[in-house]
Amino acid sequence: MLSYIELKNFKSLTNAMIDLRGENRKPKKIAFIYGENGSGKTNIISSMLFLEETLSTLTNAIELKEFLNDKNYLNFLSDPENYEERKRVIDKFLKEDLNLVSLDELIRDNKTIDCEEDMEIKVGFNINGVEGSYELKFDNEAVIYEELKYLVNDRVRSLFRIDKGNVTFSPSLVLSTSYRKELKDNIEKYWGKNTFMSIVFYEFSIKNNTFTEKTLSRNFYNFYNWLKKISLQCKSGNAIAERIATKKRIIPNIEKGEVDKEEDKEVRSMENFLDGVFTQLYSDIKKVFYVFTPFDNKYKYELYVKKLIDGKLKDIPFTLESTGTQRLIDAIQFIFLYLEGNTVLVDELENGIHDLLIYEVISSLLDSFDYSENSQFIATTHSTYLMEMLPQENVYIIVSDAFGKKNIMSIDKFEFRTQKNNNIRLKYLRGDYSGIPNVGYLDFNDLIDQFEEDLN
């Protein structure tokens, strides 16, 4: 579970921390983050997306190189007359989901604009009751510091530390002498342009799982698995960036996709799950089901709803449902992942969904609070209506001072005490906790008159 995030010079968050720990330093299972537009809510989620993306840079680079070399595509791409071949290669990239982003590009896209200082990200975690932290520092184009630490018997122990090429491994990190040497050789070869965790992620993809599990420290292996189980969704420029961490094939493609056979258990199980959700939330939806179509020894599947329209039941493709209903399935998808024991982060959870509908969904989420010991659900939101039911310790506010410095804390940590019978929503809307837009008087008549005067 995620304990805290510390950020320096990451986008608009030049020096910020969100502490998700509650009683006995145990991470909270649910947290909702509020703040005015532009306060940095999305950047909190983006920081975890950035961390996840750094894990794949070496794998992406090697796979891309192998792809180009094996197909001899570089010769084709260098010839300006090979338009059709270039188009085919691009289609191949898209189909195989080859990621072209390198670490220096990630740094450039996420570091605070016009900042000469290093960018830093540090995440605290609690895995099976053991606390730890993972810290990274970057200059303008490379990682310059990386360390993984654990708290053991009230003492902080470093599993590994790499500082500008100086490598320190804990004796317990790697049990095999030959593999320790191999890792250090790869650090010398790849580190800087890639993180050590990126190197390890590539190593795990090409080595036997039994070997890596037996060779590396149990705490390290647990950290690796926790990183793999983080799922998130956030705005990235004009698009939505998403990472779904699951072994289940159906989860990343709920609305439509392909399966090996019609009776695939995952598809049928998801069909029943979605049917239970939507028939309870919508009075006019009577059934949710998949339609299967044979295709090249496989089956294409597409999600449909049986909907009551003007007294008649009609089968409607889910893609024709409203934007809000389609957005709701995204929220349901992440709640499903939460219930399966994952760490989940979602930006603007309620976007496009009716207040009463998202209220009912989150109310049901709170009812399943103790469903899984390792589950964690973190979301940014503008829906103040949710404050009516959320406990004080689960509501976070981003507050900006006159100099643009950000402070992020839960309502129960504010200097003044909020009584349990107080209405948090009303106190927030009247500005007691700050974190709301400071709106002055806006006169459109004066502005349009000025526009016409300027124009003339």
Helices and strands as residue ranges (DSSP letters): E 2-10, E 13-19, G 23-25, E 30-34, H 41-54, H 57-71, H 73-77, H 83-96, H 103-110, E 119-127, E 130-138, E 143-152, E 155-163, E 166-169, H 177-190, H 196-206, H 209-215, H 218-228, E 230-236, E 239-243, G 251-253, E 256-259, H 265-281, E 285-295, E 298-309, E 312-317, G 318-320, H 323-339, E 343-346, H 355-367, E 376-380, G 384-388, G 392-394, E 395-400, E 406-410, G 411-413, H 424-429, H 444-455
